Amino acid sequence: MSDSEDAGPPHRQAPVTGHHDIDRALAALDLSGDVAEQPQRIAAALDAVARALTGPAIPQALRPGP
């Protein structure tokens, strides 16, 4: 296998927005695989973003573990 051939998908860096819940939702978004499942995955990520933006702000230091 040459350097130009890759054994898998390219590494993508997790997005960093500065908001813990949004960062986790976007990092967990997987658009590989079956295209028919992507709308559900995108909807789940958007739901997490909406909850994060409309919910009360709790400093990350006060949150329980993952």
C-alpha angles and dihedrals in degrees: 000000000000126000090257092058115079125203093213146002117313115269111258123201116235112251118251117207097156092247111104098211094046092047091051093048093050093044090052093050107112116189096175122103127030112018090209089067095051098085090058092048092048091047091052091051092047090049090053090049092049092049090049093051096046100037128087115280112247116183111245091235089064095049122103117247124285 
